[in-house]
Amino acid sequence: MSTITERPPFGLSVSQHGRNKIFHMTGRLMDQKEADHMIEVLEQELGSGTGANVILDMSQLQYMNSTGLNILISVLSRTRKGGGETLISGMSTGVKQLFTVTKLDTVFTIKDTVEEALGSLPK
């Protein structure tokens, strides 16, 4: 008899460091419902034209598929349109491979830790 394991739900929390918003992602980013939730939170946190930078902390993100990639591209576009930047930190090996295969590692600034990402942004 096989057992079905439940996938961990996607979780998102936001913290602020100066004008930088840190989106802490957990679980698995896989479907449109989760993507819509992330965009809703992003819009609430950034408003319009704030110039805030976004750091996507993926240190607790276990898995992401093409839906997740699409939402991250949307986050990048919205942040840049508002005058800010989007950085990614704490990628797992699997997610990093996905970024390499899709060449998104050439589009996003990727750092090992949130602290390193914060340190690379203008003061």
Secondary structure as UniProt FT lines:
FT   STRAND          11..17
FT   TURN            18..19
FT   STRAND          20..29
FT   HELIX           32..46
FT   STRAND          53..64
FT   HELIX           66..81
FT   TURN            82..83
FT   STRAND          86..89
FT   HELIX           93..101
FT   TURN            102..103
FT   HELIX           104..106
FT   STRAND          109..111
FT   HELIX           114..120
//
